[in-house]
Amino acid sequence: MKALLCTSYGLPETLEISEVPTPKIAADEVLIQVKACGVNFPDVLIIQNKYQVKPPLPFAPGGEVSGIILEVGEKVNHLKKGDRVIALCGWGGFAEEVVVNAKRVFLIPVDLDFISAAATLYTYGTSYYALKDRAVLKAGETLLVLGAAGGVGLAAVELGKMMGATVIAAASTDEKLALCKAKGADFTINYSTEDLRKMVKEITGERGADVVFDPIGGDLSEVALRSIAWKGRYLVVGFASGDIPMFPNNLALLKGCSIVGVFWGSFSERQPQDNQKNIVELLSLHKNGKIKQHIHKIFTLETAPQALTELINRKVKGKAVVKVCD
């Protein structure tokens, strides 16, 4: 089978298409023919040896896939050959076949196409866990989303609006903000040309945002924390900017706020039943037309490095997806 391999750590252009043997499954695993693979920020980190998970070389990046089960381990009872599924593989998804533990494989409805399915788990899974479980976002509260046109950011905009919040989308260009508006954002802030803190104060009548969703880190994080409401919740989702902010501790005291970590990957492993419940709810929301994945562009296995490069350069709006097999 074909796979896009990381043979030495580096940037996307160092990845190589190779022929590799079909992987063998254990008793609690399944073999999936990969139809599509979502492109996510951890893919960029893992090929540079900057991610907390460090698979041995060589390996294929790609942490979430959609496809069809080809083989089922002897201890797997809830899945069968031929099932249409999405799966959390962690890595290995940029390949024609991948082995995944059955606990991290989920059936998908017949009306969900493979491209959209591959754009569901990381972005919506992360954002739903962040807003529902970590922030306990309530209807009527104000949600500020940084990096709002990226994969998790756009999902947070959509889910926050669905949950009854007033959503402020913040992004770096007017084009990105137009997409956020189309996804339901009530207010937008272009932080390349506007003062983020001043705008949040104006929009909220000096009160501040009840919840801040931050997947980018960097210089804006402290500004956003200073813009939070009393007893607000600041969600640390990721560091797409490449810089991990250092918060002055007195801000948490002065604001009476909580700084809350959002590590969805660890949640999905430590609390698989809770994660499965969330995924079932997300698939139901999709089926009922409440959420809809925004696909930035569809790439092939051969052009997948370009997808990762666009992600690094923050050119991706919504979700990039690699189509692997027809």
NUZABA-213027 format. One record per residue (C-alpha): residue number from 1; z, y, x. Coordinates in pm, 1 decimal. Last residue first. Example, Ala and Ser with C-alpha at 12.3 -4.5 7.8 and 13.67 -1.06 7.14 Angstrom:
BEGIN
    n        up     north      east
    2     714.0    -106.0    1367.0
    1     780.0    -450.0    1230.0
***
This chain:
BEGIN
    n        up     north      east
  326    -412.8     638.5   -1185.1
  325    -182.3     617.2    -883.9
  324      -6.7     886.5    -675.5
  323     -18.1    1214.9    -866.5
  322     209.8    1450.4    -670.2
  321     392.5    1704.7    -887.4
  320     479.1    2070.9    -832.8
  319     739.7    2211.6   -1071.1
  318     815.5    2553.4   -1217.8
  317     655.9    2829.4   -1014.5
  316     589.0    2711.5    -659.0
  315     503.0    2981.7    -404.7
  314     847.5    2986.6    -245.1
  313     702.6    2949.0     106.4
  312     894.3    2622.5     155.8
  311     771.7    2498.8    -183.4
  310     413.5    2589.0     -96.1
  309     453.6    2390.9     225.9
  308     588.1    2090.8      33.7
  307     288.4    2097.4    -200.3
  306      53.4    2129.7      97.9
  305     211.3    1817.3     249.5
  304     125.1    1637.7     -78.7
  303    -249.3    1689.3     -22.8
  302    -322.9    1325.9      75.1
  301     -87.8    1185.1    -188.8
  300    -267.5    1400.3    -444.4
  299    -141.9    1730.2    -584.5
  298     -85.6    1857.8    -939.3
  297       2.5    2225.9    -973.1
  296     277.6    2448.9   -1113.3
  295     368.1    2217.3   -1400.5
  294     601.2    2382.8   -1650.6
  293     809.8    2111.5   -1815.6
  292     871.8    2151.1   -2186.1
  291    1207.7    2181.4   -2362.7
  290    1301.0    2194.2   -2732.4
  289     987.0    2008.9   -2844.0
  288    1175.0    1729.3   -3020.3
  287    1061.9    1469.1   -2766.0
  286    1167.2    1697.9   -2480.5
  285    1513.1    1749.4   -2629.7
  284    1543.5    1373.1   -2680.2
  283    1448.4    1312.1   -2315.7
  282    1715.1    1564.5   -2213.5
  281    1980.9    1394.4   -2427.6
  280    1896.6    1053.3   -2280.0
  279    1916.3    1209.7   -1933.3
  278    2257.9    1359.5   -2006.5
  277    2392.4    1027.5   -2133.6
  276    2257.6     853.4   -1822.8
  275    2439.9    1105.4   -1605.1
  274    2767.1    1042.7   -1786.8
  273    2718.7     666.9   -1744.5
  272    2623.1     703.0   -1376.9
  271    2932.9     905.8   -1283.5
  270    2961.4     867.1    -903.8
  269    2589.5     816.6    -836.4
  268    2445.5    1075.2   -1079.4
  267    2725.0    1316.1    -989.2
  266    2639.9    1283.1    -618.4
  265    2278.5    1374.8    -686.8
  264    2383.6    1655.2    -922.0
  263    2582.6    1839.8    -657.9
  262    2684.1    2158.3    -841.5
  261    2979.1    2332.6    -676.4
  260    3181.6    2580.3    -881.4
  259    3313.3    2917.7    -770.8
  258    3560.2    3006.5   -1046.7
  257    3641.5    3360.5   -1154.1
  256    3955.2    3570.6   -1188.9
  255    3727.6    3856.8   -1081.9
  254    3969.8    4008.8    -833.4
  253    4089.6    3671.3    -704.6
  252    3741.4    3519.8    -672.0
  251    3628.0    3839.2    -499.0
  250    3924.0    3823.2    -257.9
  249    3778.5    3510.3    -100.7
  248    3495.1    3705.2      63.5
  247    3196.6    3471.0      17.5
  246    3003.1    3327.0     312.9
  245    2645.5    3261.0     203.1
  244    2442.8    2957.4     318.8
  243    2102.3    3079.6     437.5
  242    1782.2    2873.9     403.1
  241    1660.1    3075.1     104.9
  240    1652.5    2753.5     -99.6
  239    2029.6    2722.7     -64.4
  238    2152.0    2514.3    -353.5
  237    2337.3    2491.9    -685.5
  236    2653.2    2697.8    -630.0
  235    2743.0    2786.4    -989.0
  234    2962.0    3096.0   -1028.5
  233    3179.1    3071.8   -1337.2
  232    3319.7    3387.2   -1498.1
  231    3686.5    3447.2   -1575.9
  230    3624.0    3823.6   -1569.8
  229    3247.6    3882.3   -1555.8
  228    3023.6    3829.0   -1254.4
  227    2829.6    4107.8   -1082.2
  226    3027.4    4089.7    -756.5
  225    2928.0    3723.6    -742.3
  224    2562.9    3824.8    -785.0
  223    2584.1    4069.7    -495.1
  222    2756.2    3803.7    -283.7
  221    2477.0    3557.3    -358.9
  220    2189.4    3799.6    -308.3
  219    2201.4    3783.9      71.0
  218    2133.0    3412.3      99.7
  217    2194.1    3141.4    -159.0
  216    1888.8    3011.3    -349.0
  215    1996.3    2782.2    -634.8
  214    2243.2    3029.1    -791.1
  213    2330.9    3004.4   -1161.4
  212    2576.2    3282.5   -1250.3
  211    2784.9    3237.4   -1565.4
  210    2976.7    3496.3   -1767.4
  209    2755.8    3778.1   -1640.3
  208    2903.4    4126.1   -1598.4
  207    3103.3    4348.9   -1833.9
  206    2949.8    4686.8   -1740.9
  205    2749.4    4697.0   -2066.0
  204    2589.7    4359.4   -1996.8
  203    2233.7    4481.9   -1937.2
  202    2339.0    4795.1   -1749.1
  201    2587.5    4610.0   -1529.1
  200    2333.5    4336.3   -1453.7
  199    2077.5    4605.4   -1360.7
  198    2313.6    4783.8   -1121.5
  197    2408.8    4456.9    -952.4
  196    2048.9    4345.5    -905.1
  195    1913.7    4678.8    -779.1
  194    1541.2    4664.4    -855.1
  193    1224.8    4626.6    -642.5
  192    1255.6    4286.0    -473.6
  191    1530.5    4183.4    -715.5
  190    1287.6    4190.0   -1007.4
  189    1530.7    4164.0   -1299.4
  188    1445.4    4011.3   -1637.0
  187    1610.6    4019.0   -1978.5
  186    1608.5    3787.5   -2280.7
  185    1461.4    3491.3   -2091.2
  184    1290.6    3248.2   -2330.9
  183    1042.9    3041.7   -2129.2
  182     770.0    3306.1   -2173.1
  181    1008.6    3561.0   -2023.7
  180    1063.4    3334.9   -1724.9
  179     684.6    3308.4   -1677.4
  178     656.7    3688.4   -1687.3
  177     937.9    3701.9   -1431.6
  176     734.4    3499.7   -1182.9
  175     440.0    3737.7   -1216.4
  174     673.5    4038.0   -1184.6
  173     784.7    3910.2    -846.1
  172    1110.2    3821.3    -666.4
  171    1315.8    3659.1    -942.1
  170    1611.2    3727.7   -1171.2
  169    1626.3    3589.4   -1526.0
  168    1901.1    3723.4   -1754.2
  167    1968.7    3480.7   -2038.1
  166    2181.4    3553.3   -2344.4
  165    2328.1    3212.9   -2416.1
  164    2268.4    2993.5   -2721.3
  163    2234.2    2651.0   -2562.0
  162    1855.0    2663.2   -2601.3
  161    1850.0    2989.6   -2405.3
  160    2050.8    2831.7   -2126.0
  159    1825.4    2524.9   -2128.3
  158    1506.8    2727.5   -2083.3
  157    1646.2    2963.0   -1820.9
  156    1817.6    2675.3   -1640.1
  155    1490.8    2477.2   -1634.6
  154    1319.7    2782.0   -1485.2
  153    1585.5    2802.1   -1215.9
  152    1577.9    2429.9   -1139.0
  151    1203.4    2435.1   -1069.1
  150    1161.5    2788.3    -938.3
  149    1094.3    3088.2   -1163.4
  148    1460.4    3187.9   -1200.6
  147    1543.4    3217.0    -834.0
  146    1871.9    3362.1    -959.5
  145    1977.7    3286.7   -1318.0
  144    2232.8    3513.9   -1488.9
  143    2382.7    3362.5   -1804.7
  142    2557.4    3575.0   -2066.7
  141    2780.8    3405.1   -2322.7
  140    2704.1    3397.3   -2695.9
  139    2677.1    3019.8   -2716.5
  138    2900.1    2857.7   -2456.6
  137    2826.9    2735.2   -2105.7
  136    3063.1    2459.2   -1992.8
  135    3000.1    2579.7   -1634.8
  134    3021.0    2237.4   -1466.9
  133    2930.5    1995.7   -1746.7
  132    2681.3    2176.7   -1968.3
  131    2534.2    2444.8   -1740.9
  130    2531.8    2261.9   -1409.0
  129    2463.5    1914.2   -1550.6
  128    2175.7    2056.2   -1755.1
  127    2037.2    2243.5   -1454.5
  126    2051.2    1945.1   -1220.1
  125    1901.9    1696.6   -1466.6
  124    1641.6    1948.2   -1578.6
  123    1517.8    2005.8   -1225.5
  122    1581.1    1671.1   -1057.8
  121    1500.5    1441.2   -1349.3
  120    1214.3    1597.9   -1543.1
  119     903.3    1672.3   -1337.3
  118     808.2    1306.0   -1287.0
  117     813.5    1261.0   -1665.0
  116     572.0    1551.4   -1710.1
  115     319.2    1385.1   -1477.9
  114     378.0    1037.8   -1625.6
  113     310.3    1141.5   -1985.1
  112     593.2    1141.4   -2239.8
  111     469.3    1015.2   -2578.0
  110     550.5     651.5   -2499.1
  109     918.0     733.2   -2449.1
  108    1070.3     691.4   -2102.6
  107    1297.5     411.0   -1981.5
  106    1542.6     501.1   -1707.3
  105    1590.6     373.2   -1352.1
  104    1891.2     468.9   -1139.0
  103    2106.4     171.3   -1237.9
  102    1810.7     -55.7   -1156.1
  101    1833.6      27.6    -786.1
  100    1489.3     147.6    -679.0
   99    1203.1      -7.8    -480.4
   98     888.5     200.7    -439.3
   97     515.0     146.6    -475.4
   96     207.9     367.2    -420.7
   95     399.8     599.2    -189.9
   94     537.9     952.1    -189.1
   93     842.1     825.6    -379.7
   92    1019.6     673.6     -79.4
   91    1325.4     898.0     -91.0
   90    1622.0     947.2    -323.4
   89    1483.3     682.5    -561.1
   88    1585.3     839.8    -889.5
   87    1363.8     673.5   -1148.3
   86    1143.1     741.0   -1447.7
   85    1013.1     448.1   -1644.1
   84     732.5     280.6   -1837.0
   83     821.4     -88.5   -1872.1
   82     555.0    -340.1   -1765.0
   81     792.7    -588.9   -1604.0
   80    1135.1    -574.1   -1765.9
   79    1446.1    -356.5   -1777.0
   78    1793.1    -396.2   -1931.9
   77    1876.4    -732.4   -1774.4
   76    1855.7    -683.3   -1398.0
   75    2041.7    -954.8   -1203.2
   74    1726.7   -1149.2   -1114.1
   73    1545.7    -845.8    -975.9
   72    1249.7    -705.8   -1170.3
   71     888.1    -668.6   -1056.4
   70     595.1    -439.0   -1138.3
   69     778.5    -168.3   -1334.0
   68     547.3     115.4   -1434.1
   67     562.0     474.6   -1314.3
   66     753.7     797.3   -1282.6
   65     915.6     907.7    -962.3
   64    1202.1    1114.1    -827.2
   63    1313.3    1146.0    -463.7
   62     992.8    1192.3    -265.8
   61     991.6    1160.3     112.1
   60     836.6     854.0     279.0
   59    1026.1     689.7     561.5
   58     987.1     610.1     931.8
   57    1254.8     667.9    1040.2
   56    1599.5     584.0     906.1
   55    1716.1     762.3     591.6
   54    1940.0    1067.3     639.5
   53    2115.2    1190.6     324.0
   52    2299.1    1520.5     377.3
   51    1965.8    1694.9     430.9
   50    1859.0    1886.2     741.7
   49    1672.2    1603.7     918.9
   48    1348.6    1805.3     889.8
   47    1181.9    1549.7     659.0
   46    1499.9    1544.9     445.6
   45    1510.4    1923.0     401.4
   44    1164.0    1968.5     250.4
   43    1211.5    1666.9      24.1
   42    1550.9    1808.8     -80.6
   41    1357.4    2109.1    -221.9
   40    1173.5    1899.0    -479.5
   39     825.5    1762.8    -544.3
   38     810.5    1520.5    -836.0
   37     632.2    1188.7    -789.8
   36     360.9    1041.6   -1008.7
   35     220.8     700.8   -1104.0
   34     438.7     499.4    -870.3
   33     415.2     125.5    -924.2
   32     783.7      40.0    -943.7
   31     970.9    -253.2    -789.1
   30    1312.4    -314.5    -944.9
   29    1657.6    -364.5    -794.8
   28    1980.8    -552.7    -865.4
   27    1869.8    -887.8    -720.0
   26    1711.3    -727.1    -413.9
   25    1349.8    -612.8    -397.3
   24    1096.3    -646.4    -117.5
   23     881.3    -350.3     -12.7
   22     500.6    -374.8     -25.6
   21     381.8    -354.4     334.2
   20     269.6     -21.3     482.4
   19     -67.4     150.6     519.5
   18     -23.6     504.0     648.2
   17     -79.3     865.8     544.2
   16      98.1    1090.8     795.1
   15     352.8    1373.3     766.5
   14     354.6    1625.7    1054.2
   13     199.7    1898.3     837.5
   12     511.4    1896.1     620.0
   11     743.1    2035.6     889.9
   10     936.8    1824.3    1138.2
    9    1130.3    1505.5    1197.0
    8     933.0    1212.0    1332.9
    7     755.4     930.3    1147.3
    6     772.4    1095.3     804.1
    5     534.1     883.4     604.1
    4     293.0     940.7     316.6
    3     250.6     589.5     178.7
    2     -44.8     365.8      99.9
    1       0.0       0.0       0.0
***
